Amino acid sequence: MNQDAFVVTVNLIKMAVIFLLMVQLVPILVWVERRGSAFIQNRFGPNRVGPLGLLQLLADAVKFAFKEEFTPGKGHKAFFYMAPIIALLPGVLAFGSIPLSIPFTLSGDGYSHTFATQVFDLGIGIVFVLGVSSLAAYALLLAGWGSANKFSLFGALRASAQMISYELALGLSLVGILLCFGTFNFSEMIAAQEVPLTFFLFGKEYTFLSFLPAWGIFYQPLGALLFFVSVFAETNRLPFDLPEAEAELVAGYHTEYGGLKMLMFYIGEYGHMMVASALMATFYFGGYTFPGLTVVGVQEFFSGTLQIESANLISIFTMLVFHVVLMTKILIFLWIFVWVRWTLPRFRYDQLMDLGWKTMLPWAIFNTVLTAVFLLLRGV
Amino acid sequence: MSPLVSIVVLSVIVLTFGALLVALTSLIGPKTEQSKAKQMAYECGLNVPESEVSKVPVKFYLTAILFILFDIEIIFMYPWALVYKDFITEGKGLYIFFSMAVFLVIFVFGLLWEIKSNALEWE
């Protein structure tokens, strides 16, 4: 096999894996959401189909597929069909540019190839992710306009106004972390968070409790908080789910949708949540690294303690260990998404806009100035 | 392979998958008669006047315009944040700090003006 065909094949396999990973995680997330809400509200939740109700979503998907095709009579058919398809796009594209683990190497007689666990490694990863995730507003607007229904239209308008308002706070809260690490590249940013935490006092550098890593959360607590609140608004989750306020807007922008088309909106929403959790882990919680877990250490554990001799297997297992670390962090944040949804009540729309423009944006500016002044005084 | 090719190919894969899912419903779903009442927009049993749907409160346009202004200003801060540490190492820290400070003052002034002129008031 020549070199070009090999690279193309590897990339296609990566794309398939990343896409399937996202689509497969959605049923599990919906299950976690339903069981979690049942757990919080002290009831059972889905428990009939399969063990613990795990197959419920499989049954749902089959049922969705056998639903009748329906388009509203006065709607714009092209917009109506485009919206759910576009809703799939932002999550997958953004997830493809986030490194999921360390690269691994396969070698044998005469060949050796290192595979990055990332579909595309962009120098400007962060800007790309921000740009792609704002495409989600198009799906909502097309859905609202295409349905020709006032509930859908108002849901879509509210959703897009809310998304663009919180995008300001989201973008500005990241400036602080960019100032600290000085890079747009995810891998470099994660590498910068591996070292022990240091802090400066009166011109002297101290290493603080050497087991603590230099995670972004320790440098940017306010930025992390602003970022996390903004992504709740970006993904239209409670307490910011005004677009779907069922008491006044039926179901918001997907009032007229049913069957597989509604499922696609769900895949988009959960994909967006997964991207937000992955970004949270990458920016503020060290990505796939964990204090005390080094590449050499894990490799020695596999070769020494477990007596695995093949270098390829050791490389793959090491990659998987770091992947599990990142996935654990992502799942913790996804659980927080569910937890918050069933804990906090919904805002009113003017409160939501006030919070975005008059509270979060000024605090994000303050965070940026504070970080810049601190770096200046410290003299890097 | 350039990452741009990967992005395009991945987008095509995702969009094709989505289009297939949408097409699947019309292929295997049940087909019943489409009546006029069934195709009406969702409403609680009332007839929906056509003109109702095309009215959009002007407030949303204002928010979108303000967003574009502020978002472009925020994007200007990204390259600044990227080179900030390099300038400090070279000893030009104050220069790079105050060049952005001027910009930030204008930014904050714009935000205050917006709040003062009630552009952000939602009833």
HADDOCK unambig.tbl for C-alpha pairs under 7 A between the chains (distance, minus, plus):
assign (segid A and resid 15 and name CA) (segid B and resid 10 and name CA) 6.35 0.50 0.50
assign (segid A and resid 65 and name CA) (segid B and resid 25 and name CA) 5.69 0.50 0.50
assign (segid A and resid 65 and name CA) (segid B and resid 29 and name CA) 6.75 0.50 0.50
assign (segid A and resid 66 and name CA) (segid B and resid 25 and name CA) 6.71 0.50 0.50
assign (segid A and resid 66 and name CA) (segid B and resid 28 and name CA) 6.20 0.50 0.50
assign (segid A and resid 66 and name CA) (segid B and resid 29 and name CA) 4.56 0.50 0.50
assign (segid A and resid 66 and name CA) (segid B and resid 30 and name CA) 6.87 0.50 0.50
assign (segid A and resid 67 and name CA) (segid B and resid 25 and name CA) 6.73 0.50 0.50
assign (segid A and resid 67 and name CA) (segid B and resid 29 and name CA) 5.13 0.50 0.50
assign (segid A and resid 67 and name CA) (segid B and resid 30 and name CA) 6.68 0.50 0.50
assign (segid A and resid 68 and name CA) (segid B and resid 25 and name CA) 6.84 0.50 0.50
assign (segid A and resid 68 and name CA) (segid B and resid 29 and name CA) 4.75 0.50 0.50
assign (segid A and resid 68 and name CA) (segid B and resid 30 and name CA) 5.14 0.50 0.50
assign (segid A and resid 68 and name CA) (segid B and resid 31 and name CA) 6.44 0.50 0.50
assign (segid A and resid 69 and name CA) (segid B and resid 25 and name CA) 5.86 0.50 0.50
assign (segid A and resid 69 and name CA) (segid B and resid 26 and name CA) 5.24 0.50 0.50
assign (segid A and resid 69 and name CA) (segid B and resid 29 and name CA) 6.35 0.50 0.50
assign (segid A and resid 71 and name CA) (segid B and resid 39 and name CA) 7.00 0.50 0.50
assign (segid A and resid 72 and name CA) (segid B and resid 39 and name CA) 4.88 0.50 0.50
assign (segid A and resid 72 and name CA) (segid B and resid 40 and name CA) 6.21 0.50 0.50
assign (segid A and resid 72 and name CA) (segid B and resid 41 and name CA) 6.04 0.50 0.50
assign (segid A and resid 73 and name CA) (segid B and resid 39 and name CA) 4.58 0.50 0.50
assign (segid A and resid 73 and name CA) (segid B and resid 40 and name CA) 5.93 0.50 0.50
assign (segid A and resid 85 and name CA) (segid B and resid 15 and name CA) 6.04 0.50 0.50
assign (segid A and resid 85 and name CA) (segid B and resid 18 and name CA) 4.83 0.50 0.50
assign (segid A and resid 85 and name CA) (segid B and resid 19 and name CA) 6.40 0.50 0.50
assign (segid A and resid 88 and name CA) (segid B and resid 14 and name CA) 7.00 0.50 0.50
assign (segid A and resid 89 and name CA) (segid B and resid 11 and name CA) 6.67 0.50 0.50
assign (segid A and resid 89 and name CA) (segid B and resid 14 and name CA) 6.41 0.50 0.50
assign (segid A and resid 120 and name CA) (segid B and resid 3 and name CA) 5.27 0.50 0.50
assign (segid A and resid 120 and name CA) (segid B and resid 6 and name CA) 6.65 0.50 0.50
assign (segid A and resid 121 and name CA) (segid B and resid 3 and name CA) 6.82 0.50 0.50
assign (segid A and resid 122 and name CA) (segid B and resid 3 and name CA) 6.82 0.50 0.50
assign (segid A and resid 148 and name CA) (segid B and resid 41 and name CA) 6.90 0.50 0.50
assign (segid A and resid 148 and name CA) (segid B and resid 53 and name CA) 6.34 0.50 0.50
assign (segid A and resid 149 and name CA) (segid B and resid 41 and name CA) 5.53 0.50 0.50
assign (segid A and resid 149 and name CA) (segid B and resid 42 and name CA) 6.73 0.50 0.50
assign (segid A and resid 149 and name CA) (segid B and resid 53 and name CA) 6.27 0.50 0.50
assign (segid A and resid 150 and name CA) (segid B and resid 53 and name CA) 5.28 0.50 0.50
assign (segid A and resid 161 and name CA) (segid B and resid 60 and name CA) 6.44 0.50 0.50
assign (segid A and resid 161 and name CA) (segid B and resid 63 and name CA) 6.66 0.50 0.50
assign (segid A and resid 161 and name CA) (segid B and resid 64 and name CA) 6.91 0.50 0.50
assign (segid A and resid 164 and name CA) (segid B and resid 67 and name CA) 6.43 0.50 0.50
assign (segid A and resid 165 and name CA) (segid B and resid 67 and name CA) 6.54 0.50 0.50
assign (segid A and resid 168 and name CA) (segid B and resid 71 and name CA) 6.01 0.50 0.50
assign (segid A and resid 171 and name CA) (segid B and resid 74 and name CA) 6.90 0.50 0.50
assign (segid A and resid 172 and name CA) (segid B and resid 74 and name CA) 6.29 0.50 0.50
assign (segid A and resid 175 and name CA) (segid B and resid 78 and name CA) 6.39 0.50 0.50
assign (segid A and resid 175 and name CA) (segid B and resid 81 and name CA) 6.30 0.50 0.50
assign (segid A and resid 178 and name CA) (segid B and resid 81 and name CA) 5.75 0.50 0.50
assign (segid A and resid 178 and name CA) (segid B and resid 82 and name CA) 6.30 0.50 0.50
assign (segid A and resid 179 and name CA) (segid B and resid 81 and name CA) 4.74 0.50 0.50
assign (segid A and resid 179 and name CA) (segid B and resid 82 and name CA) 6.36 0.50 0.50
assign (segid A and resid 179 and name CA) (segid B and resid 84 and name CA) 6.59 0.50 0.50
assign (segid A and resid 182 and name CA) (segid B and resid 81 and name CA) 6.63 0.50 0.50
assign (segid A and resid 182 and name CA) (segid B and resid 82 and name CA) 4.66 0.50 0.50
assign (segid A and resid 182 and name CA) (segid B and resid 83 and name CA) 6.72 0.50 0.50
assign (segid A and resid 182 and name CA) (segid B and resid 85 and name CA) 6.79 0.50 0.50
assign (segid A and resid 183 and name CA) (segid B and resid 82 and name CA) 5.93 0.50 0.50
assign (segid A and resid 256 and name CA) (segid B and resid 42 and name CA) 6.96 0.50 0.50
assign (segid A and resid 260 and name CA) (segid B and resid 21 and name CA) 6.73 0.50 0.50
assign (segid A and resid 260 and name CA) (segid B and resid 22 and name CA) 6.85 0.50 0.50
assign (segid A and resid 261 and name CA) (segid B and resid 22 and name CA) 6.40 0.50 0.50
assign (segid A and resid 350 and name CA) (segid B and resid 122 and name CA) 5.00 0.50 0.50
assign (segid A and resid 350 and name CA) (segid B and resid 123 and name CA) 6.68 0.50 0.50
assign (segid A and resid 376 and name CA) (segid B and resid 88 and name CA) 6.89 0.50 0.50
assign (segid A and resid 376 and name CA) (segid B and resid 93 and name CA) 6.25 0.50 0.50
assign (segid A and resid 379 and name CA) (segid B and resid 88 and name CA) 6.27 0.50 0.50
assign (segid A and resid 380 and name CA) (segid B and resid 85 and name CA) 6.63 0.50 0.50
assign (segid A and resid 380 and name CA) (segid B and resid 88 and name CA) 6.77 0.50 0.50
assign (segid A and resid 380 and name CA) (segid B and resid 89 and name CA) 6.72 0.50 0.50
